[in-house]
Amino acid sequence: MITVIPKASIRKIGLYVNTGRKTMTTIQQETGCTYILNGGLFDMSKFQAINHLTVDGKVLSANGNPYGYGIKGTTMIFSYGNNVKADNFLGAYPVLVRDGKATGAAAPVGLEGYRPRSAVGVTADGDIVLLCEQGNRALDGIAQELVEMGCDTAINLDGGGSAQCIFDGEALKASRIVHNYLLIWTGEQEDKPTNEEKEKCDMLNVLLIAGHGAGDPGAVSGSWKEADETRSVVSNLVTQLDGICNVDVYPTERNAYKDLKTGKLVVEWSNYDYVLEVHFNAFDGAASDGKTKGVECYVTQAEPGTAVEEAICKSIASLGLANRGVKRFNWDVIRAAQLAGVSSALLEVCFLDDPDDMEIYQANKAAVATAIAAGIVSGFGIQAQPPAPEPTQPWYQEAMDWAKAMGLMDGNRPLDNVTRAELATTLYRMYKLLGGA
């Protein structure tokens, strides 16, 4: 059997872990779902999933092929390793259809040849296609059938004696009790969404990308490494945007630029309203001159407006950094987002190799994230406001001001290591102030 479920009719999508080892019919009756289909591969002796499986935010298994579908609301999103951060993720093997074409993928060991099959696919419009066959079928045959049904992507589920389904009252039953099921509810909306759910759906969807990483440190100056600081900023920014935007983070153990260049960047750009890639600038390692080089943002040549980026720059500059403004350049990752129709920008927080910039950054790490959040809120006209960015006074500032006022030191280079000559001079000045001869 094969069926297409229009996205407009879908009320809910879920995954069911069959810890009670119930029959498919019992589960369908208990849950009231309209469609139920056996899920991914599992170890029958241990009764444990051996596909990628995340349910209600808990990772139950992360084995084998990482491709699958993240489930968000009434949408199934094709994803690599659940990089869409869905609370429910169903992985399987192999991928049958991608970009509307059969992949020709080889069958995994134990699933070769002709056998009963189960599969799920999604069309470009978000309709869901379910397939369950208890007659013997080859993978390339069902892949082609899913293409003909309009699938843009599709994956193979567990087959053989596990193949079983109920499609809107029509059933294919099997004697095997399986570990996990895909459930879909359709029809009139019975449970009205809470105000919190409504607000979350209406929120801006943001993807944050921390630049460099995965062996590439980016700019390096002294103990500072760009890859470390971009991840620090992104982590703080996630906290600042909580409750204001729906935020996903590109896996921080990876390098988005390298992934793009090697064809491993798997991002469903259409899931986002805004993509922000975070970097730190570098020039020539100039010595401190009491002036900051500052913050700047880049957008692509095709970006229609720069209000958001101007607001971000202005907000960060309020911490004491120079505002270098918004520039246009087709950096690769944000260009990929723009080609998919998604607004995007690359932020250079400040200059990693400028002591004056990094003094302000180090003293205001949390405030930098607050400033970026404030810029996003202001630029997009979001009603909820994060705390206004206020520069944090460095822990040493009061002491430095006193030492300068007392003539013990000039107040410059507060974070530099002290030389023996400087230490001796300071102690001598203090001795003189205390009345020493």
C-alpha positions as CSV (number, residue, x, y, z in Angstrom):
1,M,0.0,0.0,0.0
2,I,1.1,3.6,-0.6
3,T,-0.7,6.7,0.5
4,V,-0.2,10.5,0.3
5,I,-1.1,12.6,3.4
6,P,-1.6,16.2,2.5
7,K,0.2,18.6,4.8
8,A,-2.9,20.7,5.3
9,S,-4.7,17.6,6.8
10,I,-2.0,16.7,9.3
11,R,-2.8,17.5,12.9
12,K,0.1,15.8,14.6
13,I,3.2,13.6,13.9
14,G,4.8,11.5,16.6
15,L,7.1,8.5,17.3
16,Y,6.0,5.7,19.6
17,V,8.5,3.5,21.5
18,N,6.9,0.2,22.1
19,T,8.3,-0.6,25.6
20,G,5.1,-2.5,26.4
21,R,5.6,-4.7,23.4
22,K,2.1,-4.0,22.2
23,T,0.6,-4.9,18.9
24,M,0.2,-2.3,16.2
25,T,-3.6,-2.4,16.5
26,T,-3.5,-1.9,20.3
27,I,-1.2,1.2,19.8
28,Q,-3.4,2.6,17.2
29,Q,-6.5,2.2,19.4
30,E,-4.8,3.7,22.4
31,T,-3.4,6.8,20.6
32,G,-6.2,7.4,18.1
33,C,-3.7,8.0,15.3
34,T,-5.0,7.9,11.8
35,Y,-1.8,6.4,10.3
36,I,0.7,4.0,11.9
37,L,3.8,2.5,10.2
38,N,6.6,0.4,11.6
39,G,9.7,2.6,12.2
40,G,13.4,2.0,12.0
41,L,15.7,-1.0,12.4
42,F,15.9,-2.7,15.8
43,D,17.7,-5.6,17.5
44,M,15.1,-8.2,18.1
45,S,17.0,-10.1,20.8
46,K,17.7,-7.0,22.9
47,F,14.5,-5.1,21.7
48,Q,16.6,-1.9,21.2
49,A,16.7,0.5,18.3
50,I,19.7,0.3,16.0
51,N,18.8,3.3,13.8
52,H,19.1,6.9,14.7
53,L,16.2,7.5,17.0
54,T,15.4,10.5,19.3
55,V,12.0,10.6,21.1
56,D,10.8,13.6,23.2
57,G,14.3,15.0,23.2
58,K,16.0,11.8,24.4
59,V,18.5,10.1,22.1
60,L,17.7,6.4,22.2
61,S,20.1,5.3,19.5
62,A,22.6,7.0,17.2
63,N,23.9,4.1,15.2
64,G,24.4,3.5,11.5
65,N,23.4,5.9,8.8
66,P,22.6,9.4,10.3
67,Y,20.1,10.5,7.7
68,G,16.4,10.7,8.6
69,Y,13.5,13.0,9.4
70,G,13.3,15.5,12.3
71,I,9.7,16.0,13.3
72,K,8.6,19.6,14.2
73,G,4.9,20.1,14.7
74,T,3.2,18.9,11.5
75,T,6.4,18.9,9.4
76,M,9.0,16.2,8.7
77,I,12.4,17.7,7.9
78,F,15.0,15.7,6.0
79,S,18.2,16.0,8.1
80,Y,21.7,14.7,8.7
81,G,22.2,13.5,12.3
82,N,19.2,15.6,13.6
83,N,21.1,18.9,12.9
84,V,17.7,20.5,12.9
85,K,17.5,19.8,16.7
86,A,14.1,18.2,16.6
87,D,12.7,16.6,19.8
88,N,11.7,13.6,17.6
89,F,14.0,12.2,14.9
90,L,13.6,9.0,12.9
91,G,16.6,7.7,11.0
92,A,16.8,4.7,8.7
93,Y,18.9,3.3,5.9
94,P,19.3,3.7,3.0
95,V,18.2,7.1,1.6
96,L,16.0,6.2,-1.3
97,V,15.1,9.6,-2.8
98,R,17.0,12.9,-2.7
99,D,16.2,16.1,-4.7
100,G,13.3,14.3,-6.3
101,K,15.5,11.5,-7.8
102,A,16.1,7.9,-6.8
103,T,19.6,7.6,-5.2
104,G,20.3,4.1,-6.4
105,A,21.7,3.3,-2.9
106,A,22.7,-0.3,-2.3
107,A,20.7,-2.3,0.2
108,P,22.3,-2.7,3.7
109,V,23.3,-6.2,4.7
110,G,20.2,-8.2,5.7
111,L,17.9,-6.0,3.6
112,E,19.0,-7.0,0.1
113,G,17.0,-8.5,-2.7
114,Y,13.3,-8.9,-2.7
115,R,11.4,-8.7,0.6
116,P,8.5,-6.8,2.3
117,R,9.3,-3.1,2.5
118,S,8.3,0.0,4.5
119,A,9.3,3.6,3.6
120,V,8.4,7.2,4.2
121,G,9.0,10.2,2.0
122,V,8.2,13.9,1.9
123,T,7.2,16.0,-1.1
124,A,8.5,19.5,-1.9
125,D,5.1,20.8,-0.6
126,G,5.5,19.0,2.7
127,D,3.0,16.2,2.0
128,I,3.9,12.9,3.6
129,V,4.1,9.6,1.6
130,L,3.9,6.3,3.4
131,L,4.6,3.0,1.8
132,C,4.1,-0.5,3.2
133,E,4.4,-3.7,1.1
134,Q,4.2,-7.2,2.3
135,G,4.9,-8.6,-1.1
136,N,8.5,-9.0,-2.1
137,R,9.9,-5.7,-3.5
138,A,13.4,-4.4,-4.3
139,L,14.7,-1.1,-3.0
140,D,15.2,0.4,-6.4
141,G,11.6,-0.4,-7.2
142,I,10.0,1.3,-4.2
143,A,12.4,4.2,-4.7
144,Q,11.1,4.8,-8.2
145,E,7.5,4.4,-7.0
146,L,8.2,7.1,-4.3
147,V,9.6,9.4,-7.0
148,E,6.5,8.9,-9.0
149,M,4.4,9.9,-6.0
150,G,6.2,13.2,-5.9
151,C,8.7,12.6,-3.1
152,D,11.5,15.1,-2.8
153,T,13.2,12.9,-0.2
154,A,12.5,9.4,1.1
155,I,14.1,6.8,3.4
156,N,13.8,3.1,3.8
157,L,12.4,1.8,7.1
158,D,12.6,-1.7,8.7
159,G,11.2,-4.3,6.4
160,G,10.7,-8.1,6.2
161,G,8.6,-9.4,9.0
162,S,8.4,-5.9,10.6
163,A,6.5,-4.4,7.6
164,Q,3.1,-3.4,9.0
165,C,0.8,-0.5,8.9
166,I,-2.7,1.0,9.3
167,F,-3.5,3.7,6.7
168,D,-6.7,5.4,7.6
169,G,-8.5,2.2,8.6
170,E,-6.9,-0.1,6.0
171,A,-4.4,-2.4,7.6
172,L,-1.5,-4.7,6.8
173,K,-0.8,-6.7,10.0
174,A,2.2,-8.8,10.9
175,S,2.9,-11.2,13.8
176,R,6.2,-9.4,14.7
177,I,6.1,-6.9,17.6
178,V,8.4,-4.0,16.6
179,H,10.3,-1.5,18.7
180,N,9.2,1.9,17.3
181,Y,6.4,3.3,15.1
182,L,5.7,6.5,13.1
183,L,2.3,7.9,14.0
184,I,0.3,10.5,12.2
185,W,-3.0,12.1,13.2
186,T,-5.2,13.8,10.6
187,G,-8.6,15.5,10.6
188,E,-10.1,18.3,12.5
189,Q,-8.0,19.9,15.2
190,E,-9.3,18.7,18.5
191,D,-6.7,20.1,20.9
192,K,-6.3,23.8,20.7
193,P,-2.7,24.9,20.9
194,T,-1.7,26.7,24.1
195,N,-0.7,30.4,24.0
196,E,3.0,29.3,24.5
197,E,2.7,26.9,21.4
198,K,1.2,29.7,19.3
199,E,3.9,32.2,20.3
200,K,6.6,29.6,19.5
201,C,5.2,29.0,16.0
202,D,5.1,32.8,15.4
203,M,8.7,33.3,16.5
204,L,11.6,34.1,14.2
205,N,13.5,30.9,13.2
206,V,17.3,31.6,13.5
207,L,20.3,29.4,12.6
208,L,23.5,30.3,14.3
209,I,26.9,29.2,12.8
210,A,30.1,29.4,14.8
211,G,32.9,30.0,12.3
212,H,36.0,27.7,11.8
213,G,36.5,24.7,14.1
214,A,37.1,21.0,13.3
215,G,40.8,21.5,13.3
216,D,40.8,25.0,11.9
217,P,41.5,27.5,14.6
218,G,40.8,30.6,12.4
219,A,42.6,33.7,13.5
220,V,45.1,33.2,16.3
221,S,46.6,35.9,18.5
222,G,48.5,34.9,21.7
223,S,46.1,32.6,23.6
224,W,43.1,33.7,21.6
225,K,41.7,31.4,19.0
226,E,38.9,32.5,16.7
227,A,37.2,29.1,16.7
228,D,37.0,29.1,20.5
229,E,35.6,32.6,20.7
230,T,32.9,32.1,18.0
231,R,31.6,29.1,19.9
232,S,31.6,31.1,23.1
233,V,29.6,33.9,21.5
234,V,27.1,31.5,19.9
235,S,26.6,29.7,23.2
236,N,25.9,33.0,25.1
237,L,23.6,34.1,22.2
238,V,21.5,31.0,22.4
239,T,20.8,31.9,26.1
240,Q,20.0,35.5,25.2
241,L,17.6,34.6,22.4
242,D,15.7,32.0,24.5
243,G,12.0,32.8,24.5
244,I,12.5,35.4,21.8
245,C,13.4,33.3,18.7
246,N,13.4,29.6,17.8
247,V,17.2,29.0,17.6
248,D,19.2,26.1,16.0
249,V,23.0,25.9,16.1
250,Y,25.0,24.3,13.4
251,P,27.0,21.4,15.0
252,T,29.8,23.1,16.8
253,E,32.1,20.1,16.4
254,R,32.0,20.8,12.6
255,N,33.2,23.5,10.2
256,A,30.3,24.8,8.1
257,Y,32.7,26.3,5.4
258,K,34.6,23.0,5.0
259,D,31.3,21.1,5.0
260,L,30.0,23.3,2.2
261,K,33.1,22.9,0.1
262,T,33.1,19.1,0.5
263,G,29.3,18.7,-0.1
264,K,28.7,17.7,3.5
265,L,26.8,20.8,4.6
266,V,23.3,19.5,5.3
267,V,21.0,22.4,6.2
268,E,17.4,22.8,5.3
269,W,17.6,26.5,4.7
270,S,13.9,26.8,4.2
271,N,13.4,26.1,8.0
272,Y,14.9,29.5,8.8
273,D,14.1,33.1,8.6
274,Y,17.6,34.3,9.4
275,V,21.1,32.8,9.3
276,L,23.9,34.4,11.3
277,E,27.5,33.2,10.9
278,V,29.8,34.5,13.7
279,H,33.5,35.3,13.2
280,F,36.3,37.5,14.6
281,N,38.4,39.8,12.4
282,A,42.2,40.0,12.2
283,F,44.6,42.4,10.5
284,D,48.2,42.6,11.4
285,G,48.5,42.2,15.1
286,A,48.9,45.9,15.8
287,A,50.0,47.0,19.3
288,S,47.6,48.8,21.6
289,D,47.1,52.4,20.5
290,G,44.0,53.2,22.7
291,K,41.7,52.9,19.6
292,T,39.5,50.0,18.6
293,K,39.3,48.6,15.1
294,G,35.7,47.5,15.9
295,V,32.7,45.5,14.7
296,E,31.4,45.0,11.2
297,C,28.8,42.8,9.4
298,Y,28.7,41.4,5.9
299,V,25.7,40.5,3.8
300,T,25.6,39.2,0.2
301,Q,25.3,41.3,-2.8
302,A,21.7,40.2,-3.3
303,E,20.5,40.9,0.3
304,P,17.6,43.4,-0.1
305,G,18.2,45.3,3.2
306,T,20.6,45.8,6.0
307,A,18.5,47.1,8.9
308,V,19.1,44.0,11.0
309,E,22.9,44.1,10.5
310,E,23.1,47.8,11.1
311,A,21.2,47.3,14.4
312,I,23.6,44.5,15.4
313,C,26.7,46.7,14.7
314,K,25.2,49.7,16.5
315,S,24.3,47.6,19.5
316,I,27.8,46.0,19.8
317,A,29.5,49.3,19.2
318,S,27.7,50.7,22.3
319,L,30.0,48.6,24.4
320,G,32.9,50.8,23.3
321,L,34.0,49.3,19.9
322,A,34.2,51.3,16.7
323,N,31.3,50.7,14.3
324,R,32.7,49.7,10.9
325,G,29.2,49.3,9.5
326,V,27.7,46.8,7.0
327,K,29.5,45.7,3.9
328,R,28.5,43.5,1.0
329,F,30.5,40.4,0.0
330,N,29.4,36.9,-1.1
331,W,31.0,34.8,1.6
332,D,30.3,31.2,0.7
333,V,28.1,30.0,3.6
334,I,25.8,33.0,3.7
335,R,25.7,33.0,0.0
336,A,24.4,29.4,0.1
337,A,21.6,30.6,2.5
338,Q,20.8,33.6,0.3
339,L,20.5,31.4,-2.8
340,A,17.9,29.4,-0.9
341,G,16.0,32.7,-0.3
342,V,17.0,33.1,3.3
343,S,18.3,36.3,4.8
344,S,21.8,35.9,6.1
345,A,24.8,37.7,7.5
346,L,28.4,37.2,8.6
347,L,29.3,39.0,11.8
348,E,32.9,40.0,12.6
349,V,32.5,40.7,16.4
350,C,35.9,42.6,16.7
351,F,39.6,42.2,15.8
352,L,41.1,39.2,17.6
353,D,44.6,40.6,17.1
354,D,43.9,44.1,18.4
355,P,44.6,44.5,22.1
356,D,42.2,47.3,22.5
357,D,39.3,45.4,20.9
358,M,40.0,42.3,22.9
359,E,40.2,44.2,26.2
360,I,36.7,45.4,25.6
361,Y,35.5,42.0,24.4
362,Q,37.1,40.1,27.4
363,A,35.4,42.5,29.8
364,N,32.0,42.3,28.1
365,K,31.7,38.7,26.9
366,A,28.1,38.2,28.1
367,A,27.2,41.8,27.0
368,V,28.4,41.1,23.5
369,A,25.8,38.3,23.1
370,T,23.1,40.6,24.7
371,A,24.1,43.3,22.2
372,I,23.7,40.9,19.2
373,A,20.3,39.7,20.5
374,A,19.2,43.3,21.0
375,G,20.3,44.1,17.4
376,I,18.2,41.1,16.1
377,V,15.2,42.2,18.1
378,S,15.5,45.8,17.0
379,G,16.2,45.0,13.3
380,F,13.4,42.5,12.9
381,G,11.0,44.6,15.1
382,I,10.4,41.8,17.5
383,Q,8.1,42.8,20.4
384,A,9.9,40.9,23.2
385,Q,13.0,42.7,24.3
386,P,16.2,41.1,25.8
387,P,18.0,43.1,28.5
388,A,19.6,46.3,27.1
389,P,23.3,45.8,26.6
390,E,25.2,47.6,29.3
391,P,29.0,47.6,29.4
392,T,30.3,45.6,32.3
393,Q,33.1,47.4,34.2
394,P,36.2,45.1,34.3
395,W,37.0,43.6,37.7
396,Y,40.3,45.5,37.9
397,Q,39.0,48.9,36.8
398,E,38.5,50.5,40.2
399,A,42.0,49.5,41.3
400,M,43.6,50.7,38.0
401,D,41.9,54.1,38.4
402,W,43.2,54.4,42.0
403,A,46.7,53.4,41.0
404,K,46.8,55.9,38.2
405,A,45.4,58.7,40.4
406,M,48.1,57.9,43.0
407,G,50.8,58.1,40.4
408,L,51.8,54.4,40.8
409,M,51.3,53.6,37.1
410,D,50.0,55.2,33.9
411,G,46.9,52.9,33.7
412,N,47.8,51.5,30.3
413,R,47.9,47.8,29.3
414,P,46.0,46.6,32.3
415,L,46.1,42.9,31.3
416,D,49.8,42.7,30.2
417,N,52.4,40.8,32.2
418,V,54.4,43.1,34.5
419,T,58.2,43.3,34.1
420,R,60.6,43.4,37.0
421,A,61.4,47.0,36.2
422,E,57.7,48.0,36.3
423,L,57.2,46.1,39.5
424,A,60.2,47.7,41.2
425,T,59.1,51.2,40.0
426,T,55.6,50.7,41.4
427,L,56.8,49.5,44.7
428,Y,59.3,52.4,44.9
429,R,56.5,54.9,44.2
430,M,54.4,53.3,46.8
431,Y,57.3,53.5,49.3
432,K,57.7,57.2,48.5
433,L,54.0,57.9,49.0
434,L,54.1,56.3,52.4
435,G,56.9,58.7,53.4
436,G,60.0,56.8,52.7
437,A,63.2,58.7,52.3
